């Protein structure tokens, strides 16, 4: 028997697996030839030469027994439970599809909907900055999806119970005046709060943030039940989240100048070189009105750099925007800009870390 005769080809159409059943009859019919014989003509010829009548009689009895077994086993084999079919298709999308992000969003949303939870953010931790960066979201505005950052030093991330923490928006607002900046106005008033769940898996450090509404569910009362539900959700997709994190950071643009700003500020604090920083944004309001502005700005930047100490840095984040980070109060920067005698006109914004918030993304 050659290789082709060993391969069973099932006559299933493209979407026939959605029926969830493959019967033994369909397998047998694929093996049989049109004349109902299981064997090829070549094999029949060979068998006719070597099989004795006694052996043929024995084969006939065995074949009859097989027929009885087939009749008993005619009941279809159920591959998936009916309510698991859609989940199975979603799993295939997560692990087999190139559109992993879209498949994960669909899977998580599918799981949360019957729990009356309609919005979520999945964030992964950037080890250097300590920030949880949103990479997936659904059911919330784009503003919230981009700004809802957390940091490993945030107090509630260190006060979790079984890696869970229930965060109420109004209560958080009263404790942190900058908290409201994380959300759009619509989301702040549409949702009551979020359930945070820290995900630790091998090298993965992630955070799933699930939004809830008090008029639909009181999570304070049903928290334990929902902890189990969310844990089951996450456990089913841990390898996919881990793989997505790897893809996300492999493709990350670490030449981003805002990233450099945060990296420098965080490095100073983590090394214990300082407990506070002044971060100033210098906006050049008349940039396009200056003749030969590119060369002019280059010389101006060079002047500023020559005047900096080892505890100061300037980072150009745009053609008309520069950030200045220092241990010294803003008066020193203002004096430096005045001494540059530049034709640029400046709009200065001064902030102080950590008084204006421990999340460094608030400063850019």
N, C-alpha and C positions, 0 to 999 in steps of 0.2 A: 504493500500500500504506500503510495507516495504522499508527500506532505499535504497536497491539496485535499486528499481524501481523509486526512486527520482533522482538518479545520471545519468546524460547524458554522455555517452561515445562517443566521436567523433572519427570516424575511420581515423585518420590522421597519416601519416607516419612520421618518425623522422624529416625530413627536410621540411615537407609540409608547415610549417608556413612561409617559405621564399616566398610563393606565395602572402602573405599579405591579402588573401580573405577567408572568411568563409561565405558560402551562407546559407540562411534560409533553403534551401532544404536539405543541409547536416545535419543540426541540426534536422530537421523533420524526415529524414530517419533513424537517430540514435534512435529516439523515437519509430518509428513504428516497429511492429513485422513483420516477413517474410510474413504473410498473409495480410499485409496492415492494420491490426487493431491496434489501439493505446492502447488497453487494454489487460490485461492478461485473460486467460481462466477462472480463478476463479472469476474475476470481472464480466465477461460476464454472468456466471451462476447466480451470485447474482443479476445482473441487470435484467435478464430474469424473476426472481421471483417477483421483486418489481416494475418494470416499467410497466405502463399501455400503451395501444396503443396510447392514446392521448399524453402521455409524450414522447414516442418513435418518434411520428411525430414531436414534438417540437424539440427534439434532432437532428432529421434528418435535419430540417430547419437550426438550428444553425451550424451543421457540414458543410452544403452547403455554408453558409456564410463564414465560416473559409476557405474553399477551395478557394473562391473568393479572400480573403485577401492574402492567400499564393501566388496565381497567380500574384497579383499586386506587392507583395514584393519579387518576385523571383530574382530581381537584387541583385548581390552580395554586401555584406557590406565591404567597404574598411577600413582596420584597420590602416595601415600606408600609408603615401604618398610614392610613388615609390622611391624618392630620400632619404627618411628617413630610409629605411630598414637597410642599412648598419650601420648607426649611432645607430639605436636601438639595433643592435647586439653588437656594441661596448659598449653601455651603460650597457647592461646585463653583459658584461665581467668585467666592472669596479665595478659594485655594487654587482654582484652575484657570480663572480668567485673568487677562491682563489689566482689566479695569477693577483692580482690587479696592481702590478708594470708594468708587460708586457702589460696589457690591457690599462693602462693609457698612456704608451708610444705610443701604436698603435693608440689610440684615438686622442691624441694631434698631432701626425704626420699626421694623416688623415686630420685633420682640417687645419694644416698649409700648406700642399702641394699646394692646389689651390691658396694660397696667395703668392706663390713663396718664402716661408720661409722654410728652409730645416734642420735647426738644433736648438736644444733648451736644456736648463738645468733647472730643477726644484729644487730649494733649499729651505730648511726650516731653520728657525732661532733657534740657540742654545741660550737660554735665558742667561745662565751664561757667556758665552764667547762673545756673541754679533755677532757671525759669522753666515753667511748663508751657510749651509752645503749642497752640491749637493747630491740629492738622486735619481734623474731620469735624463736621458739624451738620446739624439738620434741625429744622423747626424753630430757628431763631434768626434774627436779623444779621446781615453781613457785618454791621458795626460791632455787635456783641461777639460774633465769631472771631473777629480780628483782635479785639481788645481784651478778651476775658483771660488775662494772664494771671498765673499764680507763681509764687516763689517758694522754694523749699523752707525759707525762714518764716513764712506766714504762720501765725500762731495756731490757727485751726488745723493746719496740716500736721502739726506736732501734738495735737490733742485728739487725734482720731481714735475711735473705738472700733477695733477689728478692721482698720483701714477705711472706715466710713466717718463722714462728718456731715451733719445737716446744717446748712447755712441759710439763714433768713435774711432777705435783702434789707428790710427796714432796720433790723437789729444791727446788721453790719454797717449800714449807713451811719448810724449813731456812733459807732465805734471808730469808723474810718471815713473821713469826709471825702476821700478820693475814691472810695469804693464804687460810687455811682458812675464814675467815668468808665468803668469796665463795661457797662451795659448801655444799649440804646434806650431812649425814653420809653419806647413802646414795650420792650422786653422787661424793663424795670417795673412797669405797672401791669403787665400782662401776667407775670409769674410771681409767685410768693417767695420762692427761693430755689436752692439747688441742693441735690444730694451728691456729695463728693465721694469718690471711691478711688483710692490709690491702688495702682496695679504694679506688682513686683513679680517679674518672671525672668529668670536667668539674668541677663544684662539689661533687661527692659525696666524702665522706671516711667510709668505713665499715670495719667489721671483722667477718669471719665467723669464729666460734670453733667448731671441730669436735672433738667428744669421741671418744676412741678407747680401746680396751682392748688391753693387751699380749698377752693370751691369744688374741686374734683376729688381730692384725696388729702387726708391729714396724715402726713408721713410721720409726725411725732408719735401718733398712736400706733401706726402699722409699720414702724421702722424695721423691726426684726424680720418681718415677713418680706419686706422689700430688699433687705440686705441679702437674703438667700436668693431672691429672683435675680438681682443684679450680679451676684457672684456667679450664678449659673450662666448668665449671658456672657460674661467676660471669659470664664473658663473655656467656653466653647470656641473662642476665637483668639486665644492668646498667641499661638504661633503666627497667625495672620497679622496681628498688631505688631509683634516683634519684627516681622519681615518688613512691614510698612515703615517702621521707625528706621530700620537700616537704609531703606530706599530713600527716605526723606532726608537723612543727614548725609548720605552719599551725594545727593543732588543739591545739597544746601550751598548757597552762594556766600561763602565766608569772606568774600571780598566786599560785602555790604558794609558801608561806612558806619551806619548806625550800629551794626554789630560790633565794630571796632570800638566805638564809643562806650558801649555797655561793657564790653570785655575789659577795657582799661579801668573803668570805674570799679567794676567788681573785683578785679585783681588787687587794686589798692586796698580795698576793704578787707578782702579775705586774707591778705598777707599781714594784716594788722598795722599797716603803715599809717592809717588814719581811720577815724570813726565817723568822719563827716566829709562832705565834698560840696563845693559850689559848682554848679553846672549852669553855664550861661550860653544862650543862643544869640548869635550875632547875625541879624538879617540886614543885607545891603539893599536898601529900598530903591536906590537910584542906579542899580548895576547897569542897566541897559542904556543909560544916558551918558555913561562915561566912555570917552573915546579911547580906543585901543585897550578896552577893559580887561581882556584876558592877560595881557602882559602886565598891566597896571596891578591887577589883583595878585599876580604871581610875586611881584616885588613887595607888595604890602604884606603878604603872608610870610615872606622871607624875613621882613623886618620884625614881625611879631614873634616868629620862632627864635630869632637871635636874642630876644629879650626874655625868654622863658627860663624858669628854673627847672630843676629835675623833678619838681612836684607839680608841674603844670604841663598841659598838653592842649593843642588845638587840632581839631579834626574837621576837614572840609567835607560836608555832607551834600552840598549842592553848589551850583555855580554862584549863587548869591546867599549862601548860608554856611556859617562856621560855628562849631561848638568849642567852648573853652571850659576846661575842667581844672580846678585848682583847690588847694587847701585854704587859700586866702580869700577874704571877702571881695565882692564885686567891684569895690572902689579901685582896686589895683588894675583891673581890666579897663575900667573907664579912663583911668589915668594913662594907661598904655595906648589906648585908641586915640586919645587926644594928642599924645606925643608923636603919633605916626603922621600927623598932619595930612591925612588922606582926604581926597575929594569925595570919597564914599560917604553916604549918609547911612547911619546905623539905627536900627531898632533893636534894643536889647531886652532880653527876657532872662531874669535871674531866678534860679531855684536852688534849694538847699537839701542835700541828702544827709540824713534820712527824714528830716522834718516834713518834707513835702511828699513823703511816701517811700516805702522800702522797695517798691517795684520800679526798677530802673527804666522800664519801658514807658513810664509816665513822663519821663523827662525829655523824650525826643519828639 
